[in-house]
């Protein structure tokens, strides 16, 4: 999977099934966390899916847990790389 590293990202794996991207977007939207980019890959139809979200802000621990439960994620990890801060334009 190709993606551009950003300061705030969220990586997760879950079983590929309909409605998962909608769940992610809904939870993030309800928490006012903007998704700047989404990269999705999967091993096979209905297999394990991997998503990397590039975000405008960090994801609080309680939102991570909410996403884990909503998606039944087998792996979920917020990533913060402060050296990649983008300049305000």
WOWOPE-V51408 format. One record per run of one state. SS is the DSSP state (~ for helix, > for strand, _ for the rest). FROM is the first residue (numbers start at 1). LEN is the number of residues. If there is no record, write none. Layout:
ss: <SS	SS>
from: <FROM	FROM>
len: <LEN	LEN>
This chain:
ss: <_	>	_	~	_	>	_	>	_	~	_	>	_	~	_>
from: <1	8	16	20	31	35	43	48	56	61	72	75	81	82	85>
len: <7	8	4	11	4	8	5	8	5	11	3	6	1	3	5>
